[in-house]
Amino acid sequence: MKRNRIARAALLTAAAAVACGGCALKPDVPEGEFLIRGRLTNVPDSTVIALYRDEGNLLKVMRQDTLLGGTFSFSDTLSATKKLLIMSDGEGFPGTWLDVWVAPGQCTEITGSDRLLKTWSVESDIPEQKEENGYAACTAEVNKELMRLSAEEATWLRELGKRNGDPGFDEKAVWAKIDSLRKLEEPLQQEVFKLELDYMGTVPVTPLWLTRLAQYASYLPYDGVMPYRAEIEELYGRLSEIARQTPEAKAVAAYLYPRPVVGVGDEMADGELYDTDGNPHRLAELKDEYILLDFWSSGCGPCVQSIPEMERLAERYRDRLAVVGISEDPKAHWKSFVREKGMKGHQWNELLSAPRTGLFARYQVRGIPHYVLIGPDRKIREVWSGYGPGSLEEKLKKHLNER
């Protein structure tokens, strides 16, 4: 808290110097710390701005600050250059984030004239931020309209959350409005993808470039999201043999050239899985019983809601059914969650650097929770997604009471 007050004081002093016609110098930031200073116009004071870090498929809040005099700031300790995310769930903000790079001893300046996050300017001496700004520049006009629609969608989603269940509230009409906005957003998002992919063909391959390519490739399994497979494949073709050995490039290859998918009636797909102690496992070690695969994440509300019912059924059918939880959470968070909840049975994780490759891709997991029931003959009996109280019991009764 003290560090944040110091950062706020430095920001207000700098703003006052500008207002007086003086020249505000960048503050000295201690080595081993970072500073983010933001100045916004046309955004009301009392708006809460949040700083997040990305932990795989989970976002964690690091700091929050309340806009005062049009300013906000964040500071903390840091040992290496890192990308952080700025978001707000305030009225009029889009449901997305702004990528911001920080580095030890560096100050990052953010300015904006509205609530449309990706229209804000981010300036620093950090090379990765300068590179990030090149992508922002080539998509600025399209992103502005996309952010406007996203902000409108976020407003309706907030309304849905506040009033869902109220008498007289027309939930169907609100969802119809949200769906209509998403139909307008989709072609704009794809235009952003195309502009950035074209831009990537004109700039050098860097670690940030590779990370971005892996991100775009990760959208390929989702129908209608990323229609530019050929462009991604062409960019992958630029990589040297050395670059192709990086985790990011291997992830691109996994998305571009996936192994065959399986469905109902097919032989089960198998692969390397790990328990919380790091021991390797395969589905093939489970003999002469049904197997229920539960693809899940701790950040998925229905997944967490299903845990008590799943454990109850695993106990009821323990002589005939092996339940295998396959989490997509990062290793440390997954292990902590399993311990905290006291989750029993086979709790495994592929621990892949490329999310939703491996068995997630082979079993065509699009949304979670995702369930796959495999018979004793090792053929897939049924596949379904989503959870509601009693739904797992209903599904298992249908198959396990056959005898």
JOGI-V275550 format. One record per run of one state. SS is the DSSP state (2 for helix, 1 for strand, 0 for the rest). FROM is the first residue (numbers start at 1). TO is the last residue. If there is no record, write none. Layout:
# JOGI-V275550
ss->[SS,SS]
from->[FROM,FROM]
to->[TO,TO]
This chain:
# JOGI-V275550
ss->[0,2,0,1,0,1,0,1,0,1,0,1,0,1,0,1,0,1,0,2,0,1,0,2,0,2,0,2,0,2,0,2,0,2,0,2,0,1,0,1,0,1,0,2,0,1,0,2,0,2,0,1,0,2,0,1,0,2,0,1,0,1,0,2,0]
from->[1,2,20,33,41,48,56,58,67,68,69,71,78,82,88,98,103,106,113,117,120,121,124,127,139,140,164,171,201,207,218,229,237,243,246,247,257,267,268,273,275,280,282,283,286,290,297,301,306,307,317,321,328,331,342,346,350,358,363,370,375,379,386,391,401]
to->[1,19,32,40,47,55,57,66,67,68,70,77,81,87,97,102,105,112,116,119,120,123,126,138,139,163,170,200,206,217,228,236,242,245,246,256,266,267,272,274,279,281,282,285,289,296,300,305,306,316,320,327,330,341,345,349,357,362,369,374,378,385,390,400,403]
